[in-house]
């Protein structure tokens, strides 16, 4: 799915040996929100975060990410931060899959 956005992406982070310039995507599964009852997990639900990093406010790439999520019928929440220490914008998409 992320390959359809057309930006480089990596799980969790880029390392010093594969560091690239923004814009790029990072994705991670920080936790689960499973449905359980009576000591049994009935439905496994992962929380998925997709982070878009860019040097400038990147409306076009945000739209690409959102279009792909909508194409696959994935509901999401979006927040944005400016990371002063990195001099980058981070747009965070949070969803359950």
N, CA, C and O atoms as a GROMACS GRO file, in nm:
protein
  388
    1UNK      N    1   0.082  -0.118   0.000
    1UNK     CA    2   0.000   0.000   0.000
    1UNK      C    3   0.088   0.126   0.000
    1UNK      O    4   0.063   0.219  -0.077
    2UNK      N    5   0.190   0.129   0.085
    2UNK     CA    6   0.275   0.249   0.092
    2UNK      C    7   0.354   0.271  -0.036
    2UNK      O    8   0.386   0.385  -0.068
    3UNK      N    9   0.385   0.166  -0.108
    3UNK     CA   10   0.459   0.184  -0.233
    3UNK      C   11   0.379   0.266  -0.334
    3UNK      O   12   0.437   0.330  -0.422
    4UNK      N   13   0.247   0.263  -0.322
    4UNK     CA   14   0.162   0.340  -0.413
    4UNK      C   15   0.173   0.491  -0.390
    4UNK      O   16   0.139   0.569  -0.480
    5UNK      N   17   0.219   0.533  -0.273
    5UNK     CA   18   0.237   0.676  -0.246
    5UNK      C   19   0.352   0.731  -0.329
    5UNK      O   20   0.350   0.847  -0.371
    6UNK      N   21   0.454   0.648  -0.354
    6UNK     CA   22   0.566   0.691  -0.436
    6UNK      C   23   0.680   0.755  -0.360
    6UNK      O   24   0.767   0.818  -0.420
    7UNK      N   25   0.680   0.741  -0.228
    7UNK     CA   26   0.788   0.794  -0.145
    7UNK      C   27   0.866   0.679  -0.082
    7UNK      O   28   0.810   0.570  -0.064
    8UNK      N   29   0.992   0.701  -0.048
    8UNK     CA   30   1.065   0.597   0.026
    8UNK      C   31   0.998   0.573   0.161
    8UNK      O   32   0.946   0.666   0.222
    9UNK      N   33   1.001   0.448   0.207
    9UNK     CA   34   0.943   0.417   0.338
    9UNK      C   35   1.023   0.306   0.404
    9UNK      O   36   1.091   0.227   0.338
   10UNK      N   37   1.011   0.302   0.537
   10UNK     CA   38   1.085   0.205   0.617
   10UNK      C   39   1.004   0.176   0.742
   10UNK      O   40   0.927   0.260   0.789
   11UNK      N   41   1.021   0.056   0.796
   11UNK     CA   42   0.957   0.026   0.924
   11UNK      C   43   1.034   0.092   1.037
   11UNK      O   44   1.156   0.075   1.046
   12UNK      N   45   0.968   0.166   1.121
   12UNK     CA   46   1.015   0.230   1.243
   12UNK      C   47   1.110   0.348   1.220
   12UNK      O   48   1.084   0.456   1.272
   13UNK      N   49   1.219   0.330   1.145
   13UNK     CA   50   1.311   0.442   1.126
   13UNK      C   51   1.412   0.408   1.016
   13UNK      O   52   1.435   0.292   0.983
   14UNK      N   53   1.470   0.512   0.964
   14UNK     CA   54   1.585   0.496   0.874
   14UNK      C   55   1.710   0.502   0.962
   14UNK      O   56   1.716   0.582   1.056
   15UNK      N   57   1.808   0.421   0.933
   15UNK     CA   58   1.931   0.420   1.012
   15UNK      C   59   2.036   0.506   0.944
   15UNK      O   60   2.014   0.557   0.834
   16UNK      N   61   2.147   0.522   1.008
   16UNK     CA   62   2.253   0.606   0.950
   16UNK      C   63   2.305   0.548   0.819
   16UNK      O   64   2.352   0.624   0.733
   17UNK      N   65   2.299   0.417   0.800
   17UNK     CA   66   2.349   0.359   0.674
   17UNK      C   67   2.245   0.366   0.561
   17UNK      O   68   2.281   0.350   0.444
   18UNK      N   69   2.119   0.389   0.595
   18UNK     CA   70   2.019   0.402   0.488
   18UNK      C   71   1.940   0.532   0.500
   18UNK      O   72   1.825   0.539   0.458
   19UNK      N   73   2.002   0.635   0.558
   19UNK     CA   74   1.936   0.764   0.576
   19UNK      C   75   1.911   0.830   0.440
   19UNK      O   76   1.995   0.823   0.350
   20UNK      N   77   1.795   0.891   0.427
   20UNK     CA   78   1.760   0.963   0.304
   20UNK      C   79   1.707   1.101   0.340
   20UNK      O   80   1.673   1.127   0.455
   21UNK      N   81   1.702   1.185   0.244
   21UNK     CA   82   1.646   1.319   0.263
   21UNK      C   83   1.494   1.313   0.256
   21UNK      O   84   1.440   1.231   0.182
   22UNK      N   85   1.424   1.399   0.331
   22UNK     CA   86   1.278   1.404   0.322
   22UNK      C   87   1.235   1.456   0.185
   22UNK      O   88   1.313   1.525   0.119
   23UNK      N   89   1.115   1.425   0.141
   23UNK     CA   90   1.010   1.359   0.216
   23UNK      C   91   1.025   1.207   0.215
   23UNK      O   92   1.077   1.148   0.120
   24UNK      N   93   0.977   1.145   0.324
   24UNK     CA   94   0.975   1.000   0.334
   24UNK      C   95   0.868   0.958   0.435
   24UNK      O   96   0.814   1.041   0.509
   25UNK      N   97   0.839   0.830   0.436
   25UNK     CA   98   0.738   0.773   0.527
   25UNK      C   99   0.805   0.674   0.621
   25UNK      O  100   0.901   0.606   0.585
   26UNK      N  101   0.752   0.667   0.741
   26UNK     CA  102   0.790   0.564   0.838
   26UNK      C  103   0.659   0.504   0.889
   26UNK      O  104   0.562   0.576   0.915
   27UNK      N  105   0.658   0.374   0.904
   27UNK     CA  106   0.538   0.310   0.958
   27UNK      C  107   0.578   0.220   1.074
   27UNK      O  108   0.689   0.168   1.079
   28UNK      N  109   0.484   0.202   1.168
   28UNK     CA  110   0.508   0.114   1.282
   28UNK      C  111   0.376   0.067   1.340
   28UNK      O  112   0.271   0.128   1.319
   29UNK      N  113   0.385  -0.042   1.412
   29UNK     CA  114   0.270  -0.097   1.483
   29UNK      C  115   0.304  -0.091   1.632
   29UNK      O  116   0.361  -0.186   1.686
   30UNK      N  117   0.268   0.021   1.699
   30UNK     CA  118   0.312   0.041   1.837
   30UNK      C  119   0.236  -0.040   1.942
   30UNK      O  120   0.284  -0.059   2.053
   31UNK      N  121   0.117  -0.088   1.906
   31UNK     CA  122   0.036  -0.162   2.003
   31UNK      C  123  -0.079  -0.231   1.932
   31UNK      O  124  -0.099  -0.215   1.812
   32UNK      N  125  -0.154  -0.309   2.010
   32UNK     CA  126  -0.275  -0.369   1.957
   32UNK      C  127  -0.394  -0.322   2.041
   32UNK      O  128  -0.378  -0.276   2.154
   33UNK      N  129  -0.510  -0.335   1.984
   33UNK     CA  130  -0.636  -0.301   2.052
   33UNK      C  131  -0.734  -0.414   2.026
   33UNK      O  132  -0.843  -0.392   1.973
   34UNK      N  133  -0.694  -0.535   2.065
   34UNK     CA  134  -0.772  -0.655   2.035
   34UNK      C  135  -0.906  -0.656   2.107
   34UNK      O  136  -0.922  -0.596   2.214
   35UNK      N  137  -1.002  -0.726   2.047
   35UNK     CA  138  -1.131  -0.749   2.111
   35UNK      C  139  -1.124  -0.885   2.179
   35UNK      O  140  -1.104  -0.988   2.114
   36UNK      N  141  -1.140  -0.884   2.311
   36UNK     CA  142  -1.131  -1.008   2.387
   36UNK      C  143  -1.245  -1.016   2.488
   36UNK      O  144  -1.296  -0.914   2.535
   37UNK      N  145  -1.282  -1.138   2.520
   37UNK     CA  146  -1.382  -1.164   2.624
   37UNK      C  147  -1.361  -1.306   2.674
   37UNK      O  148  -1.319  -1.394   2.599
   38UNK      N  149  -1.390  -1.327   2.801
   38UNK     CA  150  -1.379  -1.460   2.862
   38UNK      C  151  -1.241  -1.521   2.841
   38UNK      O  152  -1.228  -1.642   2.824
   39UNK      N  153  -1.137  -1.437   2.843
   39UNK     CA  154  -1.001  -1.486   2.830
   39UNK      C  155  -0.962  -1.529   2.690
   39UNK      O  156  -0.861  -1.596   2.672
   40UNK      N  157  -1.041  -1.491   2.590
   40UNK     CA  158  -1.014  -1.530   2.451
   40UNK      C  159  -1.007  -1.405   2.365
   40UNK      O  160  -1.092  -1.316   2.376
   41UNK      N  161  -0.908  -1.398   2.279
   41UNK     CA  162  -0.900  -1.289   2.182
   41UNK      C  163  -0.983  -1.329   2.061
   41UNK      O  164  -0.951  -1.423   1.989
   42UNK      N  165  -1.092  -1.256   2.040
   42UNK     CA  166  -1.182  -1.287   1.930
   42UNK      C  167  -1.140  -1.219   1.800
   42UNK      O  168  -1.151  -1.277   1.692
   43UNK      N  169  -1.091  -1.095   1.811
   43UNK     CA  170  -1.049  -1.021   1.693
   43UNK      C  171  -0.916  -0.954   1.723
   43UNK      O  172  -0.905  -0.878   1.820
   44UNK      N  173  -0.815  -0.981   1.642
   44UNK     CA  174  -0.685  -0.916   1.657
   44UNK      C  175  -0.686  -0.786   1.577
   44UNK      O  176  -0.712  -0.785   1.457
   45UNK      N  177  -0.658  -0.676   1.647
   45UNK     CA  178  -0.659  -0.544   1.584
   45UNK      C  179  -0.527  -0.475   1.617
   45UNK      O  180  -0.496  -0.451   1.733
   46UNK      N  181  -0.450  -0.445   1.514
   46UNK     CA  182  -0.325  -0.372   1.533
   46UNK      C  183  -0.348  -0.223   1.514
   46UNK      O  184  -0.424  -0.181   1.428
   47UNK      N  185  -0.280  -0.144   1.596
   47UNK     CA  186  -0.276   0.000   1.576
   47UNK      C  187  -0.160   0.027   1.481
   47UNK      O  188  -0.046  -0.013   1.507
   48UNK      N  189  -0.189   0.094   1.371
   48UNK     CA  190  -0.089   0.125   1.269
   48UNK      C  191  -0.068   0.275   1.263
   48UNK      O  192  -0.164   0.351   1.249
   49UNK      N  193   0.056   0.318   1.272
   49UNK     CA  194   0.092   0.459   1.255
   49UNK      C  195   0.174   0.473   1.128
   49UNK      O  196   0.269   0.399   1.104
   50UNK      N  197   0.134   0.568   1.046
   50UNK     CA  198   0.212   0.606   0.928
   50UNK      C  199   0.252   0.751   0.948
   50UNK      O  200   0.166   0.837   0.972
   51UNK      N  201   0.381   0.779   0.937
   51UNK     CA  202   0.433   0.913   0.960
   51UNK      C  203   0.495   0.966   0.831
   51UNK      O  204   0.580   0.901   0.770
   52UNK      N  205   0.452   1.084   0.791
   52UNK     CA  206   0.508   1.152   0.674
   52UNK      C  207   0.599   1.263   0.725
   52UNK      O  208   0.556   1.351   0.799
   53UNK      N  209   0.725   1.258   0.684
   53UNK     CA  210   0.823   1.359   0.722
   53UNK      C  211   0.859   1.442   0.600
   53UNK      O  212   0.881   1.388   0.491
   54UNK      N  213   0.865   1.575   0.619
   54UNK     CA  214   0.902   1.664   0.510
   54UNK      C  215   0.967   1.791   0.566
   54UNK      O  216   0.940   1.831   0.679
   55UNK      N  217   1.052   1.852   0.483
   55UNK     CA  218   1.118   1.976   0.522
   55UNK      C  219   1.022   2.096   0.521
   55UNK      O  220   1.038   2.190   0.599
   56UNK      N  221   0.925   2.091   0.434
   56UNK     CA  222   0.826   2.198   0.421
   56UNK      C  223   0.688   2.136   0.432
   56UNK      O  224   0.672   2.014   0.418
   57UNK      N  225   0.587   2.219   0.458
   57UNK     CA  226   0.450   2.168   0.461
   57UNK      C  227   0.419   2.109   0.324
   57UNK      O  228   0.428   2.177   0.222
   58UNK      N  229   0.384   1.981   0.323
   58UNK     CA  230   0.377   1.904   0.198
   58UNK      C  231   0.234   1.859   0.169
   58UNK      O  232   0.200   1.742   0.188
   59UNK      N  233   0.151   1.951   0.123
   59UNK     CA  234   0.010   1.922   0.096
   59UNK      C  235  -0.007   1.810  -0.006
   59UNK      O  236  -0.094   1.725   0.009
   60UNK      N  237   0.075   1.808  -0.110
   60UNK     CA  238   0.060   1.709  -0.216
   60UNK      C  239   0.084   1.567  -0.165
   60UNK      O  240   0.006   1.477  -0.195
   61UNK      N  241   0.190   1.547  -0.088
   61UNK     CA  242   0.216   1.413  -0.038
   61UNK      C  243   0.116   1.372   0.070
   61UNK      O  244   0.084   1.253   0.082
   62UNK      N  245   0.066   1.467   0.147
   62UNK     CA  246  -0.041   1.435   0.242
   62UNK      C  247  -0.163   1.384   0.167
   62UNK      O  248  -0.225   1.285   0.207
   63UNK      N  249  -0.197   1.451   0.058
   63UNK     CA  250  -0.313   1.407  -0.021
   63UNK      C  251  -0.290   1.268  -0.078
   63UNK      O  252  -0.383   1.187  -0.081
   64UNK      N  253  -0.168   1.238  -0.123
   64UNK     CA  254  -0.138   1.105  -0.175
   64UNK      C  255  -0.160   0.998  -0.069
   64UNK      O  256  -0.222   0.895  -0.096
   65UNK      N  257  -0.109   1.022   0.053
   65UNK     CA  258  -0.127   0.925   0.162
   65UNK      C  259  -0.276   0.908   0.191
   65UNK      O  260  -0.324   0.795   0.202
   66UNK      N  261  -0.348   1.018   0.203
   66UNK     CA  262  -0.491   1.013   0.236
   66UNK      C  263  -0.571   0.945   0.126
   66UNK      O  264  -0.663   0.868   0.155
   67UNK      N  265  -0.537   0.971   0.001
   67UNK     CA  266  -0.607   0.904  -0.110
   67UNK      C  267  -0.588   0.753  -0.105
   67UNK      O  268  -0.682   0.678  -0.131
   68UNK      N  269  -0.465   0.708  -0.072
   68UNK     CA  270  -0.439   0.564  -0.064
   68UNK      C  271  -0.517   0.502   0.051
   68UNK      O  272  -0.577   0.396   0.036
   69UNK      N  273  -0.516   0.568   0.168
   69UNK     CA  274  -0.592   0.515   0.282
   69UNK      C  275  -0.740   0.505   0.248
   69UNK      O  276  -0.805   0.406   0.282
   70UNK      N  277  -0.793   0.607   0.183
   70UNK     CA  278  -0.935   0.606   0.144
   70UNK      C  279  -0.962   0.500   0.037
   70UNK      O  280  -1.067   0.436   0.038
   71UNK      N  281  -0.868   0.482  -0.054
   71UNK     CA  282  -0.882   0.379  -0.158
   71UNK      C  283  -0.902   0.241  -0.095
   71UNK      O  284  -0.982   0.161  -0.144
   72UNK      N  285  -0.828   0.214   0.013
   72UNK     CA  286  -0.838   0.084   0.079
   72UNK      C  287  -0.941   0.081   0.192
   72UNK      O  288  -0.950  -0.017   0.265
   73UNK      N  289  -1.018   0.188   0.206
   73UNK     CA  290  -1.125   0.191   0.305
   73UNK      C  291  -1.076   0.193   0.448
   73UNK      O  292  -1.139   0.135   0.536
   74UNK      N  293  -0.964   0.259   0.472
   74UNK     CA  294  -0.906   0.264   0.606
   74UNK      C  295  -0.938   0.399   0.670
   74UNK      O  296  -0.898   0.504   0.620
   75UNK      N  297  -1.011   0.394   0.782
   75UNK     CA  298  -1.040   0.516   0.857
   75UNK      C  299  -0.916   0.555   0.937
   75UNK      O  300  -0.846   0.468   0.988
   76UNK      N  301  -0.890   0.684   0.949
   76UNK     CA  302  -0.768   0.730   1.016
   76UNK      C  303  -0.793   0.860   1.089
   76UNK      O  304  -0.890   0.931   1.063
   77UNK      N  305  -0.703   0.891   1.181
   77UNK     CA  306  -0.696   1.021   1.247
   77UNK      C  307  -0.563   1.082   1.207
   77UNK      O  308  -0.463   1.011   1.189
   78UNK      N  309  -0.561   1.214   1.193
   78UNK     CA  310  -0.440   1.282   1.146
   78UNK      C  311  -0.402   1.392   1.244
   78UNK      O  312  -0.487   1.471   1.287
   79UNK      N  313  -0.273   1.397   1.279
   79UNK     CA  314  -0.219   1.507   1.358
   79UNK      C  315  -0.090   1.554   1.291
   79UNK      O  316  -0.029   1.482   1.212
   80UNK      N  317  -0.050   1.675   1.325
   80UNK     CA  318   0.071   1.731   1.266
   80UNK      C  319   0.155   1.800   1.373
   80UNK      O  320   0.102   1.863   1.464
   81UNK      N  321   0.286   1.786   1.359
   81UNK     CA  322   0.380   1.852   1.451
   81UNK      C  323   0.497   1.904   1.370
   81UNK      O  324   0.532   1.850   1.265
   82UNK      N  325   0.557   2.010   1.421
   82UNK     CA  326   0.684   2.055   1.365
   82UNK      C  327   0.793   2.014   1.464
   82UNK      O  328   0.789   2.053   1.581
   83UNK      N  329   0.889   1.936   1.416
   83UNK     CA  330   0.997   1.889   1.501
   83UNK      C  331   1.113   1.987   1.490
   83UNK      O  332   1.194   1.979   1.398
   84UNK      N  333   1.120   2.077   1.584
   84UNK     CA  334   1.221   2.184   1.581
   84UNK      C  335   1.362   2.127   1.575
   84UNK      O  336   1.446   2.178   1.501
   85UNK      N  337   1.390   2.022   1.653
   85UNK     CA  338   1.525   1.965   1.657
   85UNK      C  339   1.566   1.905   1.523
   85UNK      O  340   1.685   1.900   1.491
   86UNK      N  341   1.469   1.858   1.445
   86UNK     CA  342   1.497   1.797   1.315
   86UNK      C  343   1.472   1.892   1.198
   86UNK      O  344   1.511   1.865   1.085
   87UNK      N  345   1.405   2.004   1.228
   87UNK     CA  346   1.367   2.101   1.123
   87UNK      C  347   1.280   2.032   1.016
   87UNK      O  348   1.300   2.050   0.896
   88UNK      N  349   1.184   1.953   1.066
   88UNK     CA  350   1.094   1.879   0.976
   88UNK      C  351   0.953   1.881   1.031
   88UNK      O  352   0.930   1.893   1.151
   89UNK      N  353   0.859   1.868   0.938
   89UNK     CA  354   0.721   1.844   0.974
   89UNK      C  355   0.697   1.695   0.983
   89UNK      O  356   0.751   1.617   0.904
   90UNK      N  357   0.616   1.656   1.080
   90UNK     CA  358   0.571   1.517   1.091
   90UNK      C  359   0.418   1.518   1.086
   90UNK      O  360   0.353   1.580   1.170
   91UNK      N  361   0.363   1.449   0.988
   91UNK     CA  362   0.219   1.430   0.982
   91UNK      C  363   0.195   1.284   1.018
   91UNK      O  364   0.243   1.193   0.950
   92UNK      N  365   0.120   1.263   1.125
   92UNK     CA  366   0.095   1.130   1.179
   92UNK      C  367  -0.046   1.085   1.143
   92UNK      O  368  -0.144   1.155   1.171
   93UNK      N  369  -0.055   0.969   1.080
   93UNK     CA  370  -0.184   0.905   1.050
   93UNK      C  371  -0.196   0.784   1.141
   93UNK      O  372  -0.112   0.694   1.136
   94UNK      N  373  -0.300   0.781   1.224
   94UNK     CA  374  -0.322   0.670   1.317
   94UNK      C  375  -0.450   0.596   1.276
   94UNK      O  376  -0.552   0.657   1.247
   95UNK      N  377  -0.440   0.463   1.275
   95UNK     CA  378  -0.555   0.381   1.234
   95UNK      C  379  -0.546   0.246   1.299
   95UNK      O  380  -0.444   0.212   1.359
   96UNK      N  381  -0.653   0.169   1.288
   96UNK     CA  382  -0.654   0.031   1.334
   96UNK      C  383  -0.675  -0.059   1.214
   96UNK      O  384  -0.761  -0.034   1.129
   97UNK      N  385  -0.596  -0.166   1.208
   97UNK     CA  386  -0.607  -0.261   1.096
   97UNK      C  387  -0.614  -0.403   1.148
   97UNK      O  388  -0.624  -0.497   1.070
   0.00000   0.00000   0.00000
